[in-house]
Each structure stands twice: as structure tokens, then as C-alpha cells.
Amino acid sequence: SGFSWRETSWLFPFTHDLINLRHGPTRSTPHELARLIGVSNNIADASVAALGIAATTLCLLITGQLVAESKIHKSADAYMRGIVRKAADGDLNIGHTVFARRRTAEHKPLVAC
């Protein structure tokens, strides 16, 4: 996907003024994001164990943006459980989702900060 952490606020606008990821995630980032979007620490920990910190952070960003756009019908926690399950089954492709976010973001006007 060629993802750069500097793209975070552009691809995931819900993060604006909430969390700074310009230099990438730290060990505490998954729990910080999980708390902000309503995902339990247990699910965040399971995701870190399955995917690592960077991929978990991306999955939480994807989940958080979908929550912000009212596109998750159950809960952020249930959505992340599904992501962890997909990862365990080898069916997770974060790159496709990041690519789709880029295409969506390209068609939205930039908002002055």
C-alpha cells in the first residue's frame, strides 16, 4: 500500500486533533486509539498479538473512521474482533483498505485547518 504515517489525518480524518501519528505508533497507541473509538483493551491486545503494533494501529484507524462515518452497525469492538478473526484465518488485506481510503480521500475537498 506504500502507506506513510504522515497520511493518517488525511486518510482517517476522525483523528484530527485526537492523536498524532506523524512519526508512527508507539506501544501505547493501540490502547489510546481503542479507548477513543470504543474497542476493549482485550481486543486491542489480541490484535497486537496477532498483527503487531503497526497493523493493529491501522486496523483501529480503519475501524475508527468507519465509526465516525456511521458505517459500523454493531460496535467497534465487534468489528475489531472480526478483523482479528480474519487475520487469524489469513483473510486480512489492510493494503486494499488503505488503497480504498486513498481513493475516497482524493475525491473529498481539503479542509483548511
C-alpha positions as CSV (number, residue, x, y, z in Angstrom):
1,S,0.0,0.0,0.0
2,G,3.0,2.3,0.4
3,F,1.3,3.8,3.5
4,S,3.1,6.6,5.3
5,W,2.0,7.6,8.9
6,R,2.0,11.2,7.7
7,E,-1.1,10.3,5.7
8,T,-3.1,9.5,8.9
9,S,-5.1,12.7,9.3
10,W,-5.8,12.8,5.6
11,L,-7.0,9.2,5.3
12,F,-8.6,9.0,8.7
13,P,-10.0,12.5,9.4
14,F,-11.6,11.4,12.7
15,T,-8.0,11.5,14.2
16,H,-7.6,15.2,13.6
17,D,-6.7,16.8,16.9
18,L,-7.2,13.5,18.7
19,I,-3.9,11.7,18.1
20,N,-0.6,12.5,16.4
21,L,0.8,9.6,14.3
22,R,3.1,11.5,12.0
23,H,6.0,9.5,13.3
24,G,4.2,6.2,13.6
25,P,2.6,4.3,16.5
26,T,4.2,3.6,19.9
27,R,3.4,0.8,22.2
28,S,0.6,2.8,23.8
29,T,-1.0,3.8,20.6
30,P,-3.3,0.8,20.2
31,H,-4.8,1.3,23.7
32,E,-5.1,5.0,23.1
33,L,-7.0,4.5,19.9
34,A,-9.1,1.7,21.3
35,R,-10.2,3.9,24.1
36,L,-11.2,6.7,21.7
37,I,-13.3,4.5,19.5
38,G,-14.9,2.1,21.9
39,V,-12.7,-1.0,21.5
40,S,-11.8,-3.0,24.6
41,N,-8.2,-3.4,25.7
42,N,-8.6,-7.2,25.4
43,I,-9.4,-6.9,21.7
44,A,-6.6,-4.4,21.2
45,D,-4.2,-6.8,22.9
46,A,-5.4,-9.8,20.9
47,S,-4.9,-7.7,17.7
48,V,-1.4,-6.7,18.7
49,A,-0.5,-10.3,19.5
50,A,-1.9,-11.4,16.1
51,L,-0.8,-8.5,13.9
52,G,1.7,-6.3,15.7
53,I,1.5,-2.7,16.8
54,A,1.6,-1.0,13.3
55,A,-1.0,-3.3,11.7
56,T,-3.2,-3.1,14.8
57,T,-3.0,0.7,14.7
58,L,-4.0,0.7,11.1
59,C,-7.0,-1.6,11.8
60,L,-8.0,0.7,14.7
61,L,-7.8,3.7,12.4
62,I,-10.0,1.9,9.8
63,T,-12.5,1.0,12.5
64,G,-12.5,4.5,14.0
65,Q,-13.1,6.1,10.6
66,L,-16.0,3.7,9.9
67,V,-17.5,4.5,13.3
68,A,-17.1,8.3,12.6
69,E,-18.9,7.7,9.3
70,S,-21.7,5.6,11.0
71,K,-20.8,2.6,8.8
72,I,-20.5,0.1,11.6
73,H,-23.8,-1.4,12.6
74,K,-22.9,-3.4,15.7
75,S,-20.0,-2.0,17.6
76,A,-16.4,-1.0,17.1
77,D,-15.5,-3.9,19.5
78,A,-17.3,-6.4,17.3
79,Y,-15.8,-5.0,14.1
80,M,-12.2,-5.3,15.6
81,R,-13.0,-8.9,16.8
82,G,-13.9,-9.7,13.1
83,I,-10.6,-8.1,12.0
84,V,-8.6,-10.3,14.4
85,R,-10.5,-13.4,13.2
86,K,-9.8,-12.5,9.6
87,A,-6.1,-12.1,10.4
88,A,-6.1,-15.5,12.1
89,D,-7.7,-17.0,9.0
90,G,-5.2,-15.3,6.7
91,D,-8.0,-13.3,5.0
92,L,-7.0,-9.8,6.1
93,N,-5.7,-7.4,3.5
94,I,-5.1,-4.0,5.1
95,G,-3.4,-2.7,1.9
96,H,-6.6,-2.9,-0.1
97,T,-8.5,-0.9,2.6
98,V,-5.8,1.8,2.7
99,F,-5.9,2.0,-1.1
100,A,-9.7,2.4,-1.0
101,R,-9.3,5.1,1.7
102,R,-6.9,7.0,-0.5
103,R,-9.4,6.9,-3.4
104,T,-12.1,8.1,-1.2
105,A,-9.9,10.9,0.3
106,E,-8.8,12.0,-3.2
107,H,-12.4,12.9,-4.0
108,K,-13.1,14.9,-0.9
109,P,-12.2,18.6,-0.8
110,L,-9.4,19.6,1.6
111,V,-10.5,21.5,4.6
112,A,-8.2,24.3,5.9
113,C,-7.0,23.6,9.4
